[in-house]
Amino acid sequence: MFPGLGKGINPRKMASMMKQMGIDVEEIENVEEVIIRTPQKDIVFKDAQVSIMDARGMKTYQVMGTPHEVLREVTEVTIPEEDVTLVMEQAKSNNADARNALKETKGDIAAAIMKLSKTG
């Protein structure tokens, strides 16, 4: 992308070139921790170095460090009684089936109704 980059370009010249292209890079100081959270795991960087590259309003965050993966415990979805009642009425099902469908669809009412309507 940048000519001469592989040949050891002067960092000041690189910064100048990026500035001309409308790209600003800024380090975030004193970062203590960065966590990337997914449904199954957390990826934790305790020694993170973070920089922000702003290219004409589009910000990109770069994280450098040593990642450690932490598996997450699967938590039970809390199903409100109003949701169970609504699914029961719409899908013409009983309480247990409505509750199970909501659990299987992680609380998605429409998906639970569709699931019960297909099987019932």
N, C-alpha and C positions, 0 to 999 in steps of 0.2 A: 504494500500500500504506500509506503514511504520509500522513495528512492534512496539508496545508500544506507538503509537501516542496518543491513547485515554487516556492513563494513565499519561499524562503530561510530555512528553519528554523534556529534557533540550534543549533550543533553539540552544545552541552552538553545542550540539551533533547532532541535526537535520541538522544544516548547514554543519557539517563535513560529515555526511552520504550523503547528497545531492552532496557535492563536490566530494566524492569518486565515485558517480554514474555519474559524468560528468554534473551535473546540477548546474548552477550559477543563483542566484537571486539577482537582483539589483533594488533599489528604484530609481524612477525618482524624483528629487527634484524640488520644486517650481512649480508644475503643477498648472496652473491657471484655465484650463477648458478642458473637454473632450467632444467631440460631436460625436455621432454615427448618421449618416445621412442615412435615407431611403427615397424612393420616396414620402411616405406619411407623415413622421414625422421626427423630430430630437429628440434624447434623449441626454439631456445635463446634465453633472455632473460639477457643479461649485466648489464643495468641494472634488474633486477627489484625491485619492491616487493611484498612478500607479506604478506597479512593472513589471519588465521583467524577465521571467524565460527562460534561455537559456539552452536547453537540447541538447547538441552536435550539435549546429548549428540551431536547430529549436527553434525560439523565440515565446514565448507566452506572451501576455500582459494581465495583470490583473488590472481591474479598480474597485476600491471600493469607494463608496460615495452615495449620494442621487440623484437618477435620476429624471429629470423633463422632461415630454414629451411636445413637441411643434409641433403642426400640421403645415404642410407646405402648402403653397398656391400652387395650381396647375397652372403652367405657360404654356402658349400657346407655342407649338412647332413652331419654325420658319422654314418654308419650302422654300428653295432656288428655284428660277424660273427654273434653269437648271434641278432640280429633277422633277419638275412638267412636263416639256417638255419631259424628258426621259420616265417618266411613261406614258404620253399621247401617245408617239410614240410606245412604246413596247406593251401597252395594247389596243392600238387603241381606246382611249377614249377621252372625251372632257376635257377641262381645269378644270372645277368644279369637275368632278368625280375624276380626278387624284389628285387634291388638297385635297379633302375629304378623299380619300384612304390614302394619305400620312399622314394626320392628325390622322386618326384612327390607323395607324400603327406606330405613333410617329416618322415619317420620314424614316422608313425602306423601301427603294425603292423596293427591291425584294418582300417583303410582300405586298406592295401596288399593284405591277404588278400582283402578284398571285391572290390577292383579286379581282381585276377588271377582270382578265381573267376568273375566275370562275363564276362571275355574268354576264359577257358580252357574 
